[in-house]
Amino acid sequence: MQILQGISSYAIHLCLIRDGEPVLAFVYDPVHRELFHAVAGQGAFLNGSRIQVAQKKKIKRYDPGHNAAVFSG
């Protein structure tokens, strides 16, 4: 749907599942040259640097056409 709207963003996803549980996952965004990966029990990383969930509590505005949210607080 995004490509039809002129948004040329896509990603390649790969996940290793062991005994029904995700163990390792990769998401590569070639347009922005971003490689996300996560290892069970070790956290998530963007291009090798640790990342974490934002501490935002409320969504101020959401644009479903671009799958984007603006947070406050």
Biopython code that builds the backbone (N, CA, C, O; Angstrom):
import numpy as np
from Bio.PDB.StructureBuilder import StructureBuilder

atoms = [
    (1, "MET", "N", (0.809, -1.187, 0.000)),
    (1, "MET", "CA", (0.000, 0.000, 0.000)),
    (1, "MET", "C", (0.859, 1.261, 0.000)),
    (1, "MET", "O", (0.531, 2.234, -0.678)),
    (2, "GLN", "N", (1.964, 1.249, 0.759)),
    (2, "GLN", "CA", (2.806, 2.439, 0.834)),
    (2, "GLN", "C", (3.421, 2.779, -0.516)),
    (2, "GLN", "O", (3.533, 3.954, -0.866)),
    (3, "ILE", "N", (3.820, 1.769, -1.274)),
    (3, "ILE", "CA", (4.431, 2.029, -2.572)),
    (3, "ILE", "C", (3.440, 2.716, -3.512)),
    (3, "ILE", "O", (3.842, 3.530, -4.344)),
    (4, "LEU", "N", (2.149, 2.396, -3.388)),
    (4, "LEU", "CA", (1.123, 3.044, -4.195)),
    (4, "LEU", "C", (0.938, 4.505, -3.808)),
    (4, "LEU", "O", (0.476, 5.310, -4.616)),
    (5, "GLN", "N", (1.302, 4.853, -2.561)),
    (5, "GLN", "CA", (1.187, 6.227, -2.087)),
    (5, "GLN", "C", (2.475, 7.011, -2.311)),
    (5, "GLN", "O", (2.583, 8.159, -1.881)),
    (6, "GLY", "N", (3.450, 6.402, -2.981)),
    (6, "GLY", "CA", (4.702, 7.096, -3.250)),
    (6, "GLY", "C", (5.710, 6.990, -2.124)),
    (6, "GLY", "O", (6.730, 7.679, -2.149)),
    (7, "ILE", "N", (5.452, 6.146, -1.139)),
    (7, "ILE", "CA", (6.379, 5.957, -0.028)),
    (7, "ILE", "C", (7.240, 4.744, -0.381)),
    (7, "ILE", "O", (6.767, 3.608, -0.352)),
    (8, "SER", "N", (8.498, 4.996, -0.713)),
    (8, "SER", "CA", (9.361, 3.912, -1.186)),
    (8, "SER", "C", (10.154, 3.306, -0.035)),
    (8, "SER", "O", (11.383, 3.254, -0.084)),
    (9, "SER", "N", (9.477, 2.863, 0.969)),
    (9, "SER", "CA", (10.119, 2.274, 2.132)),
    (9, "SER", "C", (9.707, 0.818, 2.235)),
    (9, "SER", "O", (8.528, 0.485, 2.117)),
    (10, "TYR", "N", (10.680, -0.041, 2.455)),
    (10, "TYR", "CA", (10.400, -1.454, 2.644)),
    (10, "TYR", "C", (11.499, -2.022, 3.527)),
    (10, "TYR", "O", (12.504, -1.356, 3.774)),
    (11, "ALA", "N", (11.316, -3.238, 4.002)),
    (11, "ALA", "CA", (12.316, -3.853, 4.863)),
    (11, "ALA", "C", (12.340, -5.356, 4.620)),
    (11, "ALA", "O", (11.369, -5.947, 4.147)),
    (12, "ILE", "N", (13.467, -5.950, 4.956)),
    (12, "ILE", "CA", (13.654, -7.383, 4.864)),
    (12, "ILE", "C", (13.707, -7.916, 6.290)),
    (12, "ILE", "O", (14.465, -7.405, 7.115)),
    (13, "HIS", "N", (12.906, -8.942, 6.590)),
    (13, "HIS", "CA", (12.787, -9.478, 7.943)),
    (13, "HIS", "C", (13.273, -10.917, 7.987)),
    (13, "HIS", "O", (13.027, -11.693, 7.063)),
    (14, "LEU", "N", (13.964, -11.269, 9.061)),
    (14, "LEU", "CA", (14.414, -12.640, 9.278)),
    (14, "LEU", "C", (14.348, -12.929, 10.769)),
    (14, "LEU", "O", (14.802, -12.122, 11.580)),
    (15, "CYS", "N", (13.782, -14.078, 11.137)),
    (15, "CYS", "CA", (13.635, -14.419, 12.547)),
    (15, "CYS", "C", (13.941, -15.899, 12.755)),
    (15, "CYS", "O", (13.495, -16.750, 11.985)),
    (16, "LEU", "N", (14.703, -16.193, 13.799)),
    (16, "LEU", "CA", (14.991, -17.571, 14.175)),
    (16, "LEU", "C", (14.087, -17.951, 15.342)),
    (16, "LEU", "O", (14.107, -17.306, 16.390)),
    (17, "ILE", "N", (13.296, -19.004, 15.151)),
    (17, "ILE", "CA", (12.386, -19.502, 16.175)),
    (17, "ILE", "C", (12.916, -20.853, 16.652)),
    (17, "ILE", "O", (13.184, -21.742, 15.844)),
    (18, "ARG", "N", (13.063, -20.997, 17.959)),
    (18, "ARG", "CA", (13.510, -22.272, 18.523)),
    (18, "ARG", "C", (12.497, -22.700, 19.583)),
    (18, "ARG", "O", (12.208, -21.945, 20.511)),
    (19, "ASP", "N", (11.964, -23.900, 19.446)),
    (19, "ASP", "CA", (10.954, -24.421, 20.366)),
    (19, "ASP", "C", (9.776, -23.467, 20.525)),
    (19, "ASP", "O", (9.235, -23.317, 21.621)),
    (20, "GLY", "N", (9.377, -22.814, 19.416)),
    (20, "GLY", "CA", (8.223, -21.927, 19.421)),
    (20, "GLY", "C", (8.485, -20.536, 19.958)),
    (20, "GLY", "O", (7.552, -19.739, 20.063)),
    (21, "GLU", "N", (9.726, -20.214, 20.303)),
    (21, "GLU", "CA", (10.068, -18.902, 20.868)),
    (21, "GLU", "C", (11.059, -18.175, 19.952)),
    (21, "GLU", "O", (11.992, -18.797, 19.444)),
    (22, "PRO", "N", (10.871, -16.862, 19.731)),
    (22, "PRO", "CA", (11.849, -16.108, 18.936)),
    (22, "PRO", "C", (13.167, -15.991, 19.694)),
    (22, "PRO", "O", (13.187, -15.629, 20.871)),
    (23, "VAL", "N", (14.260, -16.298, 19.015)),
    (23, "VAL", "CA", (15.585, -16.278, 19.632)),
    (23, "VAL", "C", (16.423, -15.137, 19.078)),
    (23, "VAL", "O", (17.182, -14.500, 19.809)),
    (24, "LEU", "N", (16.281, -14.887, 17.796)),
    (24, "LEU", "CA", (17.097, -13.897, 17.098)),
    (24, "LEU", "C", (16.274, -13.319, 15.965)),
    (24, "LEU", "O", (15.577, -14.055, 15.268)),
    (25, "ALA", "N", (16.345, -12.009, 15.773)),
    (25, "ALA", "CA", (15.584, -11.388, 14.687)),
    (25, "ALA", "C", (16.387, -10.258, 14.064)),
    (25, "ALA", "O", (17.126, -9.547, 14.746)),
    (26, "PHE", "N", (16.226, -10.108, 12.753)),
    (26, "PHE", "CA", (16.861, -9.029, 12.004)),
    (26, "PHE", "C", (15.819, -8.331, 11.157)),
    (26, "PHE", "O", (14.928, -8.979, 10.608)),
    (27, "VAL", "N", (15.920, -7.013, 11.045)),
    (27, "VAL", "CA", (15.112, -6.227, 10.116)),
    (27, "VAL", "C", (16.070, -5.258, 9.439)),
    (27, "VAL", "O", (16.718, -4.451, 10.105)),
    (28, "TYR", "N", (16.161, -5.338, 8.107)),
    (28, "TYR", "CA", (17.051, -4.446, 7.358)),
    (28, "TYR", "C", (16.231, -3.518, 6.492)),
    (28, "TYR", "O", (15.379, -3.963, 5.722)),
    (29, "ASP", "N", (16.488, -2.227, 6.618)),
    (29, "ASP", "CA", (15.843, -1.192, 5.816)),
    (29, "ASP", "C", (16.902, -0.643, 4.860)),
    (29, "ASP", "O", (17.677, 0.233, 5.243)),
    (30, "PRO", "N", (16.948, -1.144, 3.620)),
    (30, "PRO", "CA", (17.995, -0.714, 2.693)),
    (30, "PRO", "C", (17.879, 0.741, 2.256)),
    (30, "PRO", "O", (18.885, 1.361, 1.909)),
    (31, "VAL", "N", (16.686, 1.288, 2.265)),
    (31, "VAL", "CA", (16.508, 2.693, 1.868)),
    (31, "VAL", "C", (17.227, 3.621, 2.844)),
    (31, "VAL", "O", (17.871, 4.583, 2.427)),
    (32, "HIS", "N", (17.119, 3.333, 4.148)),
    (32, "HIS", "CA", (17.741, 4.166, 5.180)),
    (32, "HIS", "C", (19.036, 3.564, 5.729)),
    (32, "HIS", "O", (19.653, 4.122, 6.637)),
    (33, "ARG", "N", (19.442, 2.415, 5.169)),
    (33, "ARG", "CA", (20.654, 1.707, 5.598)),
    (33, "ARG", "C", (20.652, 1.442, 7.103)),
    (33, "ARG", "O", (21.636, 1.700, 7.797)),
    (34, "GLU", "N", (19.531, 0.926, 7.587)),
    (34, "GLU", "CA", (19.384, 0.612, 9.010)),
    (34, "GLU", "C", (19.222, -0.895, 9.183)),
    (34, "GLU", "O", (18.385, -1.525, 8.536)),
    (35, "LEU", "N", (20.038, -1.458, 10.067)),
    (35, "LEU", "CA", (19.928, -2.868, 10.407)),
    (35, "LEU", "C", (19.560, -2.975, 11.878)),
    (35, "LEU", "O", (20.361, -2.655, 12.756)),
    (36, "PHE", "N", (18.353, -3.424, 12.133)),
    (36, "PHE", "CA", (17.895, -3.676, 13.495)),
    (36, "PHE", "C", (18.100, -5.152, 13.776)),
    (36, "PHE", "O", (17.875, -5.990, 12.903)),
    (37, "HIS", "N", (18.527, -5.477, 14.996)),
    (37, "HIS", "CA", (18.553, -6.877, 15.393)),
    (37, "HIS", "C", (18.290, -6.978, 16.887)),
    (37, "HIS", "O", (18.553, -6.052, 17.654)),
    (38, "ALA", "N", (17.767, -8.126, 17.270)),
    (38, "ALA", "CA", (17.472, -8.382, 18.682)),
    (38, "ALA", "C", (17.815, -9.832, 18.983)),
    (38, "ALA", "O", (17.617, -10.727, 18.162)),
    (39, "VAL", "N", (18.336, -10.034, 20.186)),
    (39, "VAL", "CA", (18.686, -11.362, 20.661)),
    (39, "VAL", "C", (17.941, -11.563, 21.975)),
    (39, "VAL", "O", (18.000, -10.712, 22.863)),
    (40, "ALA", "N", (17.244, -12.684, 22.100)),
    (40, "ALA", "CA", (16.476, -12.958, 23.316)),
    (40, "ALA", "C", (17.365, -12.825, 24.546)),
    (40, "ALA", "O", (18.421, -13.451, 24.636)),
    (41, "GLY", "N", (16.924, -12.001, 25.489)),
    (41, "GLY", "CA", (17.641, -11.803, 26.742)),
    (41, "GLY", "C", (18.817, -10.845, 26.663)),
    (41, "GLY", "O", (19.473, -10.594, 27.674)),
    (42, "GLN", "N", (19.100, -10.296, 25.463)),
    (42, "GLN", "CA", (20.245, -9.398, 25.310)),
    (42, "GLN", "C", (19.876, -8.008, 24.806)),
    (42, "GLN", "O", (20.721, -7.114, 24.797)),
    (43, "GLY", "N", (18.633, -7.813, 24.389)),
    (43, "GLY", "CA", (18.198, -6.495, 23.957)),
    (43, "GLY", "C", (18.134, -6.333, 22.454)),
    (43, "GLY", "O", (18.293, -7.290, 21.696)),
    (44, "ALA", "N", (17.898, -5.092, 22.041)),
    (44, "ALA", "CA", (17.744, -4.746, 20.629)),
    (44, "ALA", "C", (18.794, -3.710, 20.241)),
    (44, "ALA", "O", (19.269, -2.935, 21.072)),
    (45, "PHE", "N", (19.145, -3.720, 18.949)),
    (45, "PHE", "CA", (20.230, -2.872, 18.462)),
    (45, "PHE", "C", (19.879, -2.295, 17.100)),
    (45, "PHE", "O", (19.158, -2.911, 16.316)),
    (46, "LEU", "N", (20.398, -1.107, 16.831)),
    (46, "LEU", "CA", (20.280, -0.461, 15.534)),
    (46, "LEU", "C", (21.689, -0.162, 15.056)),
    (46, "LEU", "O", (22.416, 0.604, 15.688)),
    (47, "ASN", "N", (22.076, -0.766, 13.937)),
    (47, "ASN", "CA", (23.426, -0.616, 13.391)),
    (47, "ASN", "C", (24.495, -0.833, 14.456)),
    (47, "ASN", "O", (25.508, -0.134, 14.474)),
    (48, "GLY", "N", (24.270, -1.798, 15.341)),
    (48, "GLY", "CA", (25.243, -2.168, 16.355)),
    (48, "GLY", "C", (25.140, -1.427, 17.670)),
    (48, "GLY", "O", (25.799, -1.809, 18.638)),
    (49, "SER", "N", (24.331, -0.376, 17.736)),
    (49, "SER", "CA", (24.159, 0.394, 18.977)),
    (49, "SER", "C", (22.866, -0.018, 19.666)),
    (49, "SER", "O", (21.830, -0.171, 19.018)),
    (50, "ARG", "N", (22.931, -0.197, 20.980)),
    (50, "ARG", "CA", (21.750, -0.606, 21.751)),
    (50, "ARG", "C", (20.652, 0.444, 21.637)),
    (50, "ARG", "O", (20.914, 1.647, 21.678)),
    (51, "ILE", "N", (19.420, -0.035, 21.493)),
    (51, "ILE", "CA", (18.252, 0.847, 21.482)),
    (51, "ILE", "C", (17.283, 0.363, 22.550)),
    (51, "ILE", "O", (17.386, -0.764, 23.034)),
    (52, "GLN", "N", (16.339, 1.230, 22.911)),
    (52, "GLN", "CA", (15.338, 0.846, 23.900)),
    (52, "GLN", "C", (14.011, 1.516, 23.579)),
    (52, "GLN", "O", (13.945, 2.443, 22.773)),
    (53, "VAL", "N", (12.977, 1.040, 24.209)),
    (53, "VAL", "CA", (11.636, 1.587, 24.017)),
    (53, "VAL", "C", (11.581, 2.991, 24.594)),
    (53, "VAL", "O", (12.122, 3.243, 25.671)),
    (54, "ALA", "N", (10.928, 3.909, 23.884)),
    (54, "ALA", "CA", (10.750, 5.274, 24.371)),
    (54, "ALA", "C", (9.856, 5.277, 25.601)),
    (54, "ALA", "O", (9.024, 4.384, 25.766)),
    (55, "GLN", "N", (10.017, 6.250, 26.448)),
    (55, "GLN", "CA", (9.237, 6.351, 27.679)),
    (55, "GLN", "C", (7.956, 7.163, 27.504)),
    (55, "GLN", "O", (7.338, 7.559, 28.492)),
    (56, "LYS", "N", (7.554, 7.414, 26.263)),
    (56, "LYS", "CA", (6.335, 8.180, 25.996)),
    (56, "LYS", "C", (5.121, 7.411, 26.485)),
    (56, "LYS", "O", (5.090, 6.183, 26.412)),
    (57, "LYS", "N", (4.120, 8.128, 26.984)),
    (57, "LYS", "CA", (2.950, 7.483, 27.562)),
    (57, "LYS", "C", (1.666, 7.702, 26.760)),
    (57, "LYS", "O", (0.743, 6.894, 26.857)),
    (58, "LYS", "N", (1.588, 8.782, 25.969)),
    (58, "LYS", "CA", (0.359, 9.081, 25.248)),
    (58, "LYS", "C", (0.660, 9.380, 23.782)),
    (58, "LYS", "O", (1.672, 9.995, 23.446)),
    (59, "ILE", "N", (-0.251, 8.924, 22.921)),
    (59, "ILE", "CA", (-0.156, 9.275, 21.508)),
    (59, "ILE", "C", (-0.902, 10.578, 21.303)),
    (59, "ILE", "O", (-2.097, 10.676, 21.584)),
    (60, "LYS", "N", (-0.182, 11.586, 20.807)),
    (60, "LYS", "CA", (-0.779, 12.895, 20.568)),
    (60, "LYS", "C", (-1.544, 12.905, 19.240)),
    (60, "LYS", "O", (-2.625, 13.484, 19.138)),
    (61, "ARG", "N", (-0.956, 12.248, 18.219)),
    (61, "ARG", "CA", (-1.574, 12.236, 16.890)),
    (61, "ARG", "C", (-1.086, 10.986, 16.157)),
    (61, "ARG", "O", (0.060, 10.572, 16.332)),
    (62, "TYR", "N", (-1.959, 10.379, 15.331)),
    (62, "TYR", "CA", (-1.577, 9.198, 14.569)),
    (62, "TYR", "C", (-2.013, 9.368, 13.125)),
    (62, "TYR", "O", (-3.144, 9.774, 12.861)),
    (63, "ASP", "N", (-1.131, 9.064, 12.197)),
    (63, "ASP", "CA", (-1.428, 9.166, 10.770)),
    (63, "ASP", "C", (-1.368, 7.760, 10.171)),
    (63, "ASP", "O", (-0.286, 7.284, 9.828)),
    (64, "PRO", "N", (-2.515, 7.090, 10.042)),
    (64, "PRO", "CA", (-2.503, 5.712, 9.537)),
    (64, "PRO", "C", (-2.016, 5.600, 8.103)),
    (64, "PRO", "O", (-1.530, 4.542, 7.702)),
    (65, "GLY", "N", (-2.133, 6.660, 7.324)),
    (65, "GLY", "CA", (-1.663, 6.642, 5.937)),
    (65, "GLY", "C", (-0.166, 6.473, 5.842)),
    (65, "GLY", "O", (0.339, 5.910, 4.871)),
    (66, "HIS", "N", (0.546, 6.957, 6.840)),
    (66, "HIS", "CA", (2.004, 6.844, 6.851)),
    (66, "HIS", "C", (2.494, 5.962, 7.999)),
    (66, "HIS", "O", (3.698, 5.850, 8.234)),
    (67, "ASN", "N", (1.562, 5.341, 8.705)),
    (67, "ASN", "CA", (1.892, 4.479, 9.861)),
    (67, "ASN", "C", (2.838, 5.196, 10.810)),
    (67, "ASN", "O", (3.858, 4.645, 11.223)),
    (68, "ALA", "N", (2.488, 6.432, 11.150)),
    (68, "ALA", "CA", (3.341, 7.249, 12.003)),
    (68, "ALA", "C", (2.537, 7.826, 13.172)),
    (68, "ALA", "O", (1.375, 8.201, 13.017)),
    (69, "ALA", "N", (3.166, 7.889, 14.322)),
    (69, "ALA", "CA", (2.528, 8.447, 15.514)),
    (69, "ALA", "C", (3.401, 9.550, 16.076)),
    (69, "ALA", "O", (4.628, 9.489, 15.997)),
    (70, "VAL", "N", (2.753, 10.567, 16.649)),
    (70, "VAL", "CA", (3.451, 11.631, 17.368)),
    (70, "VAL", "C", (3.077, 11.465, 18.823)),
    (70, "VAL", "O", (1.894, 11.457, 19.164)),
    (71, "PHE", "N", (4.067, 11.334, 19.682)),
    (71, "PHE", "CA", (3.836, 11.075, 21.097)),
    (71, "PHE", "C", (4.035, 12.330, 21.926)),
    (71, "PHE", "O", (4.723, 13.261, 21.509)),
    (72, "SER", "N", (3.427, 12.348, 23.102)),
    (72, "SER", "CA", (3.645, 13.420, 24.076)),
    (72, "SER", "C", (3.884, 12.796, 25.441)),
    (72, "SER", "O", (3.515, 11.651, 25.704)),
    (73, "GLY", "N", (4.522, 13.597, 26.309)),
    (73, "GLY", "CA", (4.734, 13.164, 27.682)),
    (73, "GLY", "C", (5.579, 11.975, 27.749)),
    (73, "GLY", "O", (5.858, 11.476, 28.839)),
]
sb = StructureBuilder()
sb.init_structure("model")
sb.init_model(0)
sb.init_chain("A")
sb.init_seg("    ")
for serial, (resi, resn, name, xyz) in enumerate(atoms, 1):
    if name == "N":
        sb.init_residue(resn, " ", resi, " ")
    sb.init_atom(name, np.array(xyz, "f"), 0.0, 1.0, " ", f" {name:<3s}", serial, name[0])
structure = sb.get_structure()
